[in-house]
């Protein structure tokens, strides 16, 4: 089958939204399909939003491929009679983040009109698809709530999971992801002020800007945490992730209402590590079961600290939860064969 993969991207921002496209391309080729990948540059500005969507709508790949698979918004506005969506998320500031400080436009008649126009355009374009998959139950719930569209969760795997390994359970809880405010590395640092054990913390990842990372470093210095906390603020390669996670005590991933379980959760599971998260982490809770393959703490520094201490002090249980994390991958059918079959059937 000739397949076009179509997604949008913000220039110079890398991460999971690109990985899911590029890794699927490789797996489709391995299964014998012809694949072309299209990235549509997208500037996340309210003033340009509808103009960009109108321009994308005029791109017609009908004669170019047998099937078009779309991912990140608003790539799915492209027309095609055999369009399938692996829907990653809405433009959330106009959806579930509307009544939060993250709202992109004022709650005025003009702002509400723009929001309504976007929702109507999304509903029409997504409704054209033959099948709609999402990356989590959370996102499927949003699609049903806001657009009235039914969808099926299709959990994204990671590429080459065999590179991950387990070298035992050391003293460090490791958090490998972008260093951003909504990923809440700050909460982990605040929790370290309340830990009673000798547990340590390692934060790894690139940031969209240096300001927030500098704030985290100042916090560590101000509170005398330099002996217990390491901040490695740079892009971490896939092999470095494996090397960093192999000797870790556990993995921490504490985002705010994440769309999916996040690659950090999977990377921890492939390394046979328990995952520490919070009760408001969104899609992460589809993977992490409290006390089974990790801990789900209240989003409070003291509660997170208590879970960190439990991971450190009860190594036998921490190991057992890590083994449960590895089994969770099979329970949720997180593998590429399942994904390719779903998207090409």
N, C-alpha and C positions, 0 to 999 in steps of 0.2 A: 504494500500500500504506500502511496505517496502522501506524506503527512507534513503539514506546516504547523510549527509551534509558534504561537504568537503571544507576546507579552509586552508590557511596558516596563520602562526603567527610568530611574532618576540618574542623570549623569554623575559619575564618580561615586556612586553609592553601591557597594557590593554587599552580598549576603544571601540569606536563604531564598529570597524571591528569584534570584538568578540561578542558584544551585538547582532548584527543582526543575527548571527548564533544561539546563545543560545536562544534568544527570539523566533526565528522561530521554533526551536526544540520544545519548550514548546507548541506553538500554534498548530503545526502539531499533537502532541500527543493528545491535547484536541480535535482535529477533528478526532481522531480514527486511526491515522497512527502509524506504528512502525518506530522508528527513531534511527539511530546511527550517532554520530557526530565524525568526524575525523579532527584533526588539524595537519597539516604538518609543522614541524619546518623549518623556512626559514631565512637564513642569507642574508641580503640585501647587498651582496658584488658582484661587477661586475666580479671578478675573479672566483667566485663560481657559478654564475648564471646559466649558461648552464648545468653544471654538475648536479646541483640540479634538474633542469627541466627534464633532462634525467632520473634521478633516480625516480622522481615522475611518469614519463610516464610508468614505469615498474610496477606500482601498479595497479592491475586489480581487480576491485570490481564488475565485470559483474555478477558473480554468487551470490554476497552477497545481492543485492538489486534490486528492480524493477525500481527505479529511483535514479539518483545521481544529487544533486543540488550543484553547485560550486559557490564560492564567490571570495575571494581575490586571486590575482595572486601569483604564477602560478598554483594554485590548479586545474584549468580547463584543464590541460594537461592530467589528468587521463582519460583513455579511458572508455567509456560506451555507449551502443547503445541507452540509454534513458537518455542522459545528458541534464540538463537544467541549465542555468547560471543566477544567480542574480549577475551580474558583478558590482563590487564596484568601481574599478579604475584600470588603467594600472600601471605598474611600471613607474611612471610618469617621472622620471629623464631621461628615454630613449624616452619619447614621447613628451608631450607638454612642459616639462621643459628642453628639450634638449638645447635650445638656451638661457638659463638663467644661473645665478651663481650656481644653484642647480645641474647642470650636474654632473653625477657621474664619467665619464671618459673623458679624453681629446678628443677634436675633431680632431682626427688623423685617418689615414687609419684603424688602429687596432680598435680604438673606434667606428668608423662608421660601421665596419664589425660586431662588437658585437651587435650594435644597430639593424642593418639590420637582423641579425640572430634571435634576439629576436622578432622583429616584424613579421617575417615570421613564427616563431614557434607559436606565439600567434594567428596569423590569421588562421593557420591550425587548432589549437586546439579549438578555439572559434567557428570556422566554423562547427565543428562536432556536436555542440549542436542542439537539436530539437527546442529549444526556447532560446532566449537571452533577458533577462530583465536587466535593469540597475537601479541605485538608483536616476537618475536624467536625465534631458534633456541634461545637460552639458556632462555627461559621454557618453550618446548615440551619441552625436555629435562627440566626440573624436573617438568612435569606428567606425563610418562611415568614418571619415576623414582619420584615420591612417590605418584601417584594411578593409575598404570597407564593413563592416557588419552592417546590419540593426538590430535595437533592440527597445524595448519598455520600457519606464520609468515605474518603479514600486516603488512607494515611500515607504520607510520603516517607520513603526510606532514605537512608544516606548511601552515598556511593562508597564502594569498597569497604564494607564494614569489617572485613577480615583483617584490616590493618590495626584494629584496636585489640588490646590485650590487657591482661590483669597481672600486675607484678606485686600483688599483695595490697595491704591496707595500711598506709602510713599515717601521718599526723595532719595532713592538709585536706581541707575541703576546697575543691577547685571549682571556680566559676569561669567558664570559657564562653564568652559571647561579646557582642558589641558593648562598649562601655557607654551607656546612655542612661538618662534619668529614669526612663520608663522600664529599664531592665533592673533597676534598684540595687546596684552594687552598694549604694549608700546604706541601705537597710542592713546589708551584711556587715558593713563596717560598724554600724551602731550596735549590732548584736554582739560584736566582738568585745565591746565594753562590758558586757554582762556575762560572758562565759566564765565558768569556774574551773574548767579543765585546761589542759595545755594544748587544746586544739588550735590549729593554725588555718589561715585563709590565704588562698592564692587567687587573684583576679587577673584574667588574661583577656585581651581583645583590643581591637582598634576602636577609635571613637570618631564621630563626625566632626568633632572640634576639640581643641585642647583645654577649654575652660573647665568643663565638668571634671575631666581627669585631674586637673590641677587642684580643684576643690577636694577631691578624694584624697590626694596626696597630702594636702594641708591638714585634713582631718586626722590622717594616720600620724603625722608628726605632732600635731597638737595634743593628741591623747596618748602618746607614747606607745603606739602599736607597731612600731617598726620591726620588732623582734618576732611578731606574730602574723604580720600581714605583708604579702608581696603583691605589688601591682605591676604587671607587665603590659603596658599600654602600647600595643602594636598589633599589626595583622599577624595572626597565628596560623601557620600553614596546617594542612590536614595531618601531616606526619607529626608535627609538633604537638598537635592536640592529642594524638595517640600516646606520645611519649610523656606528656604532662598528666594525662588521666590514668595511665597504667599504675603508678604507685600511690594514687590518691586514696584518701579515706572514703570520700563520697563526692558527689557532684551537687552543686547548688545552682538552681535556676529559679529566680523570683520575679518574673516580669509582672506588669500590671495587666490583667485581663488579656493574656496572649491569645492570638487567633488559634494556635495549634499547640501541640506539646513541645514544639521547638526542637531543633537539632541538638542542643545541649543535653536534653533528656535522653535522646537516642544514643548519643555518643557515650554517655554515662552507662547506659544499659549494655551496649556492646563491649564496654570495659568491665562489665559485671560489678557496677557500683550502684549503691542506693542513691536516690535523688531527693534532695531537700528542696521543697517549694512552699508556697503559701496558699491559703484558702481562697485568695482572690486572684490567682494566677491564670484563670480562664482555661484554655485548652490543655494546659499542663496536667490538669486534674483528670483528664481522660486517660492519662498514662500512669500517673502516680497514685497509688492507693496507700493511704496513711497506715503506717505500721506494717505494710506488706512488702512494698519495694522502695520505701522511702518514708519521709515524714512530711506531713502537711501542717505547717504551723500557722498560727494567726499572723497577719502582717504587722507584727509588733516586735521591736528589738529583743525584748526579754523572752518572748515565746520562741523566736528564731534561735536565740542563744541556748535555750533549754534543749532544743532539738540538736543543735550542734554538739552540745555536751553529751547527749545520749549516744550520738554516733561515735564519739570518741571513747566513751567509757565502756560501752558494751560492744566490743569488736565482734563477738560471735554473732550477735543479732545483725550488726551492720553487714557482715559477710552474707548472712542468710538473705537479707533484703537485696543485696547486690545480685545474688543468684536469681531472685524473683524478678528483678528488673530484666535480666536476660531472657527469662521465660515469657515476660510480658510482650516481647516483640512478636513471638509466634501467636500468642493469644489474640492480638489485634491484626494479624496478617500483614505485618509491616515488612513487605518484601517486594522486589521489583517484578517478579513473575506475575504476582497478583495485580499490580498496577498496570502493567502492559496489557494483560488480558482484558481488564476493565475498560481501558481507554481505546482499545482497537476492536472490541467486539461489536 
